[in-house]
Amino acid sequence: MAESIVAQIAKLKEMTVGQLREVYAEKFGEPSNSRNKRWLFKRIAWRIQELAEGGLSERAKKRALELANDADLRLRPPKGHVVPMASAKPKRDPRLPAVGTELKRSFNGKEHVVRVEADAFAYKGKSYRSLSAIAKRITGTQWNGFLFFGLVTKETK
């Protein structure tokens, strides 16, 4: 009589992925595409038990086929199918005022005016990607742009 089920499964735990793939091919009659040791172990252990004690009943197999026919399930998209990506452009920060708004800030006795544009900020004829960059240009030190221009307070930050 063949080894006990428990002994066969215990041997699987000591095998490498390559050895598990060989056993998988032997037990299932086809090679495995997986190189995941844990998955291979579980599938082979299940198959060993199925071969020794019997698998699903015919009634259960029939019901599984009925369910599978009703399901629209794919593990991977068909070859050549392009999955639409989410918009690459991030949403506008809700803390920003409307496009065209002018932000004013007095610093060292001078008034500085920044115009909010669709995806940038205009200051002294130049375009900047962030308010923080403008605040650094004005002060010479690193600042949170929203805080510098009064769009948030330290409490809300």
BAFI-3210 file (N, C-alpha, C; in Angstrom, 3 decimals, decimal comma, padded with zeros to 6 digits):
// residues 157
n [1|2|3|4|5|6|7|8|9|10|11|12|13|14|15|16|17|18|19|20|21|22|23|24|25|26|27|28|29|30|31|32|33|34|35|36|37|38|39|40|41|42|43|44|45|46|47|48|49|50|51|52|53|54|55|56|57|58|59|60|61|62|63|64|65|66|67|68|69|70|71|72|73|74|75|76|77|78|79|80|81|82|83|84|85|86|87|88|89|90|91|92|93|94|95|96|97|98|99|100|101|102|103|104|105|106|107|108|109|110|111|112|113|114|115|116|117|118|119|120|121|122|123|124|125|126|127|128|129|130|131|132|133|134|135|136|137|138|139|140|141|142|143|144|145|146|147|148|149|150|151|152|153|154|155|156|157]
n.u [000,845|000,396|002,254|001,149|-001,284|-000,644|002,129|003,014|002,282|003,827|006,365|006,243|006,584|009,289|010,331|011,796|010,876|011,189|011,137|008,552|007,097|007,616|006,330|003,748|003,216|003,263|001,116|-001,113|-000,957|-000,171|001,983|002,798|002,179|002,834|005,190|005,028|005,648|004,020|001,423|001,696|002,230|-000,228|-002,068|-001,051|-001,173|-003,929|-004,639|-003,408|-004,936|-007,409|-007,027|-006,598|-008,864|-011,050|-012,739|-014,716|-018,260|-020,383|-022,669|-021,883|-019,877|-021,410|-023,028|-021,068|-020,200|-022,540|-022,644|-020,261|-020,802|-022,625|-021,131|-019,123|-016,125|-012,734|-009,350|-007,233|-006,884|-007,783|-005,199|-003,564|-005,508|-006,200|-006,068|-007,998|-006,548|-006,663|-007,298|-004,403|-003,844|-003,764|-006,407|-007,523|-006,219|-008,249|-007,841|-006,990|-007,735|-010,102|-009,269|-007,503|-007,659|-006,067|-003,424|-002,325|000,446|002,174|005,576|008,494|008,038|007,264|004,766|003,605|002,313|000,510|-000,747|-003,312|-003,274|-004,496|-002,933|-000,667|001,253|001,539|004,116|005,698|006,008|006,931|006,336|005,336|005,368|004,439|003,091|004,794|007,323|007,318|007,062|009,508|011,205|010,569|011,165|013,571|013,873|012,675|009,206|005,811|003,673|000,844|000,412|002,040|000,765|-001,636|-003,749|-004,263|-004,258|-002,033|-003,388|-005,255|-003,676]
n.v [-001,184|002,296|005,159|006,823|009,446|011,637|011,356|011,718|014,380|015,615|015,229|016,972|019,481|019,764|020,048|021,709|024,476|023,693|020,888|020,587|021,446|019,379|017,240|018,231|018,162|015,414|014,563|015,993|015,712|017,635|020,478|023,047|026,540|028,122|029,400|029,651|028,638|028,097|028,010|025,874|023,800|023,666|022,991|020,494|018,976|018,929|017,482|015,009|014,097|014,018|012,015|009,807|009,628|010,227|012,567|015,469|015,004|013,807|015,326|017,707|018,552|019,000|021,105|023,064|023,508|024,637|027,030|028,172|028,585|030,635|032,699|035,540|035,499|036,319|035,686|037,006|039,678|039,375|038,631|041,408|043,133|046,317|047,758|050,303|053,174|055,038|058,548|060,319|062,804|064,479|065,343|068,692|070,548|070,999|073,089|075,242|078,472|079,721|079,607|082,362|083,953|086,347|086,137|087,813|088,966|090,468|091,020|091,707|094,467|094,696|094,174|091,198|089,655|086,944|085,096|082,757|080,079|077,671|075,247|076,065|078,739|082,228|084,522|087,546|087,517|084,948|081,409|079,114|075,900|075,412|076,893|076,887|077,040|079,653|081,023|080,364|081,659|084,306|084,606|083,280|081,074|077,770|077,269|076,388|076,720|077,126|077,902|080,196|081,991|082,273|080,488|078,280|077,608|077,130|075,468|074,166|072,864]
n.w [000,000|-000,614|000,666|003,653|003,628|005,239|005,571|002,940|002,493|004,443|003,366|001,216|002,360|002,700|000,209|-002,683|-004,840|-007,513|-007,262|-006,273|-008,473|-010,251|-008,934|-009,014|-011,782|-012,116|-010,488|-011,485|-014,209|-015,966|-016,603|-014,177|-014,156|-012,125|-009,748|-007,144|-004,040|-001,787|-002,888|-004,707|-002,888|-001,441|-003,495|-004,391|-002,038|-001,655|-003,949|-003,474|-001,320|-002,598|-004,562|-002,928|-001,263|-002,749|-004,838|-005,485|-005,430|-008,112|-008,270|-006,989|-008,760|-011,056|-010,185|-009,727|-012,348|-013,406|-011,958|-012,824|-015,525|-015,394|-014,444|-015,185|-015,403|-015,410|-015,033|-016,083|-018,455|-021,974|-024,406|-025,818|-025,033|-023,791|-020,704|-019,399|-017,970|-014,922|-014,782|-015,486|-014,623|-011,598|-009,293|-008,686|-005,971|-003,177|-001,436|-002,846|-004,218|-006,711|-010,236|-011,539|-009,317|-007,219|-005,004|-002,172|-000,295|002,295|002,901|004,595|004,255|001,598|-000,881|-002,202|-005,051|-006,272|-008,941|-009,404|-011,572|-013,997|-013,774|-012,470|-010,919|-011,154|-010,765|-010,674|-013,488|-013,999|-014,168|-011,699|-010,161|-007,606|-004,599|-002,495|-003,649|-004,547|-002,131|-000,988|-002,777|-002,213|000,552|000,981|002,513|003,394|003,142|003,904|001,324|001,325|003,949|004,114|002,352|003,616|003,187|004,691|008,213|011,027|012,760|011,140|009,387]
ca.u [000,000|001,154|002,498|-000,039|-001,489|000,076|003,559|003,249|002,180|004,986|007,505|006,092|007,070|010,742|010,727|012,032|009,853|011,398|010,648|007,090|006,567|007,676|005,263|002,503|003,039|002,979|-000,210|-002,170|-000,827|000,183|002,913|002,247|002,775|003,164|006,442|004,721|005,809|002,863|000,301|001,965|002,062|-001,653|-002,721|-000,599|-001,728|-005,342|-004,711|-003,061|-006,124|-008,466|-006,738|-006,690|-010,176|-012,119|-012,906|-016,072|-019,307|-020,864|-023,651|-021,132|-019,221|-022,443|-023,419|-019,945|-020,262|-023,666|-022,214|-019,201|-021,411|-023,321|-020,161|-018,290|-014,903|-011,447|-008,237|-006,382|-007,549|-007,300|-003,967|-003,794|-006,518|-005,607|-006,878|-007,977|-005,923|-007,311|-006,752|-003,050|-003,782|-004,398|-007,454|-007,081|-006,230|-009,423|-007,438|-006,662|-008,846|-010,442|-008,306|-007,625|-007,588|-004,751|-003,057|-001,427|001,136|003,219|006,730|009,603|007,630|006,876|003,586|003,846|001,053|000,602|-001,996|-003,582|-003,594|-005,107|-002,049|000,575|001,094|002,342|004,692|006,689|006,207|007,395|005,377|005,844|004,509|003,869|003,153|005,981|008,479|007,235|007,356|010,958|011,814|010,347|011,784|014,908|013,841|011,597|007,909|004,617|003,056|-000,525|000,523|002,636|-000,218|-002,841|-004,820|-004,529|-003,599|-001,288|-004,352|-005,921|-002,650]
ca.v [000,000|003,547|005,892|007,484|010,813|012,556|011,241|012,336|015,834|016,034|015,277|018,170|020,656|019,819|020,143|023,008|024,833|022,837|019,550|020,677|021,536|018,019|016,469|018,773|017,604|013,990|014,376|016,608|015,352|018,823|021,327|024,216|027,825|028,819|029,159|030,029|027,414|027,871|027,614|024,519|022,886|023,495|022,273|019,101|018,331|018,678|016,427|013,745|013,691|013,700|010,721|008,757|009,522|010,590|014,008|015,984|014,144|014,222|016,392|018,935|018,964|019,537|022,419|023,975|023,864|025,558|028,330|028,705|029,050|031,895|033,714|036,176|035,632|036,141|035,981|037,957|040,160|038,717|039,202|042,566|044,005|047,419|048,130|051,767|053,684|056,198|059,802|060,550|064,130|064,479|066,343|069,975|070,632|071,772|074,271|076,330|079,305|079,588|080,094|083,804|084,647|086,880|085,990|088,916|088,741|091,447|090,417|092,665|095,769|094,642|093,360|090,203|089,225|085,689|084,798|081,323|079,642|076,339|074,218|076,710|080,027|083,258|085,501|088,395|087,113|083,565|080,384|078,214|074,729|075,353|078,101|076,769|077,528|081,126|081,467|080,232|082,732|085,582|084,650|082,683|079,873|076,837|077,571|075,761|077,764|077,379|078,640|081,505|082,863|082,357|079,613|077,408|078,058|076,037|074,573|073,349|072,185]
ca.w [000,000|-000,732|001,909|004,173|003,130|006,113|005,275|001,631|002,649|005,229|002,440|000,380|003,088|002,593|-001,203|-003,314|-005,826|-008,677|-006,943|-006,180|-009,844|-010,802|-008,304|-009,544|-013,131|-011,936|-009,879|-012,279|-015,612|-016,747|-015,850|-013,492|-014,524|-010,889|-009,047|-005,774|-003,256|-000,921|-003,733|-005,188|-001,751|-001,151|-004,591|-004,405|-000,846|-001,940|-004,968|-002,816|-000,566|-003,559|-005,173|-001,919|-000,621|-003,681|-005,010|-005,380|-005,962|-009,436|-008,044|-006,695|-010,002|-011,937|-009,654|-009,968|-013,765|-013,570|-011,427|-013,691|-016,766|-015,117|-014,027|-016,194|-014,616|-016,066|-014,145|-016,804|-019,670|-023,187|-024,974|-026,659|-024,425|-023,049|-019,551|-019,274|-016,752|-014,321|-015,281|-014,992|-014,037|-010,286|-009,096|-008,162|-004,514|-002,750|-000,663|-003,770|-004,684|-008,133|-011,229|-011,761|-008,033|-006,863|-003,595|-001,792|000,975|002,606|003,554|004,685|003,754|000,183|-001,169|-003,252|-005,650|-007,027|-009,644|-009,506|-012,920|-014,039|-013,224|-012,036|-010,243|-011,815|-009,840|-011,341|-014,877|-014,125|-013,769|-010,658|-009,966|-006,266|-003,776|-001,639|-004,416|-004,555|-000,765|-000,809|-003,572|-001,515|001,887|001,006|003,350|003,068|003,739|003,349|000,522|001,779|005,214|003,836|001,716|004,442|002,723|005,835|009,444|011,651|013,380|010,120|008,600]
c.u [000,889|001,316|001,206|-000,098|-000,664|001,570|003,888|003,234|003,363|006,225|007,457|006,703|008,576|011,236|010,973|010,911|009,978|010,865|009,120|006,457|006,586|006,548|003,902|002,209|002,670|001,541|-001,345|-002,091|-000,550|001,130|002,186|002,943|003,266|004,542|006,271|004,682|004,578|001,652|000,481|001,743|000,576|-002,360|-002,328|-001,172|-003,209|-005,485|-004,384|-004,280|-007,253|-008,251|-006,926|-008,127|-011,337|-012,294|-014,333|-017,069|-019,733|-021,860|-022,944|-020,434|-020,220|-022,858|-022,316|-019,925|-021,388|-023,282|-021,169|-019,777|-022,103|-022,347|-019,392|-016,968|-013,683|-010,373|-007,311|-007,146|-007,007|-006,030|-004,319|-004,820|-005,817|-006,560|-006,830|-007,405|-006,751|-006,629|-005,387|-002,944|-004,482|-005,466|-006,864|-007,222|-007,389|-009,065|-007,152|-007,899|-009,049|-009,333|-008,568|-007,547|-006,167|-004,553|-002,055|-000,838|002,195|004,343|007,887|009,256|007,244|005,631|003,879|002,498|001,307|-000,755|-002,131|-003,986|-004,112|-004,213|-000,687|000,220|002,026|002,806|005,810|007,041|006,713|006,314|006,044|004,855|003,855|003,979|004,381|007,229|008,494|007,573|008,860|011,690|011,715|011,166|013,220|014,982|012,639|010,334|006,860|003,874|001,647|-000,508|001,040|001,606|-001,570|-004,004|-005,194|-003,849|-002,859|-002,231|-005,001|-004,943|-002,478]
c.v [001,245|004,209|006,533|008,920|011,801|012,535|011,902|013,865|016,370|016,142|016,544|019,400|020,851|020,058|021,580|023,281|023,937|021,426|019,543|020,746|020,168|017,158|016,934|018,161|016,118|013,776|014,901|016,270|016,529|019,691|022,513|025,475|028,565|028,431|029,563|028,761|027,095|027,388|026,188|023,496|022,618|022,685|020,791|018,342|018,002|017,499|015,066|013,223|013,276|012,323|009,581|008,552|009,867|012,094|014,433|014,983|014,670|015,363|017,728|019,457|019,608|020,932|023,452|024,415|024,846|026,960|028,975|029,241|030,391|033,038|034,260|036,498|035,374|036,482|037,014|038,453|039,426|039,393|040,341|043,532|045,076|047,806|049,644|052,194|054,843|057,453|060,057|061,895|064,119|065,564|067,592|069,989|071,509|073,016|075,482|077,149|079,125|080,148|081,578|084,613|085,155|086,734|087,087|088,623|089,824|090,730|091,392|094,001|095,803|093,770|092,472|089,681|087,989|085,438|083,281|081,017|078,209|075,261|074,780|077,994|081,024|084,260|086,223|087,874|085,696|082,613|079,435|077,064|074,702|076,704|078,069|077,287|079,055|081,669|081,392|081,331|084,071|085,665|084,146|081,448|079,013|077,188|076,645|076,874|078,112|078,212|080,063|082,473|082,882|081,498|078,566|078,051|076,881|075,006|073,639|072,542|070,787]
c.w [000,000|000,632|002,398|003,642|003,941|005,803|003,935|001,737|003,444|004,334|001,581|001,044|002,938|001,168|-001,650|-004,315|-007,059|-008,451|-006,851|-007,565|-010,521|-010,243|-008,825|-010,921|-013,054|-011,444|-010,755|-013,766|-016,522|-015,927|-015,206|-013,995|-013,288|-010,372|-007,577|-004,924|-002,430|-001,735|-004,231|-004,078|-001,495|-002,230|-004,601|-003,207|-001,061|-002,907|-004,375|-002,052|-001,509|-004,166|-004,189|-001,423|-001,536|-003,710|-004,769|-005,969|-007,330|-009,305|-007,798|-007,950|-010,964|-011,490|-009,892|-011,431|-014,047|-013,106|-012,325|-014,990|-016,576|-014,808|-015,220|-015,512|-015,473|-015,053|-014,767|-018,026|-020,892|-023,710|-025,907|-026,094|-023,591|-021,929|-019,410|-017,928|-016,217|-014,852|-014,650|-014,286|-012,669|-010,191|-008,462|-006,635|-004,053|-001,927|-001,552|-004,122|-006,188|-009,023|-011,475|-010,469|-007,807|-005,361|-003,268|-000,429|001,141|003,335|003,452|004,022|002,286|000,035|-002,369|-003,732|-006,516|-007,658|-009,790|-010,945|-012,865|-013,422|-012,819|-011,292|-010,921|-010,766|-010,573|-012,738|-015,086|-013,645|-012,775|-010,474|-008,599|-005,557|-002,876|-002,347|-004,439|-003,179|-000,493|-001,580|-002,851|-000,238|001,919|001,884|002,956|003,848|003,153|002,622|000,959|003,058|004,962|003,252|002,434|003,972|003,781|007,044|010,048|012,262|012,347|009,301|009,039]
res [m|a|e|s|i|v|a|q|i|a|k|l|k|e|m|t|v|g|q|l|r|e|v|y|a|e|k|f|g|e|p|s|n|s|r|n|k|r|w|l|f|k|r|i|a|w|r|i|q|e|l|a|e|g|g|l|s|e|r|a|k|k|r|a|l|e|l|a|n|d|a|d|l|r|l|r|p|p|k|g|h|v|v|p|m|a|s|a|k|p|k|r|d|p|r|l|p|a|v|g|t|e|l|k|r|s|f|n|g|k|e|h|v|v|r|v|e|a|d|a|f|a|y|k|g|k|s|y|r|s|l|s|a|i|a|k|r|i|t|g|t|q|w|n|g|f|l|f|f|g|l|v|t|k|e|t|k]
***
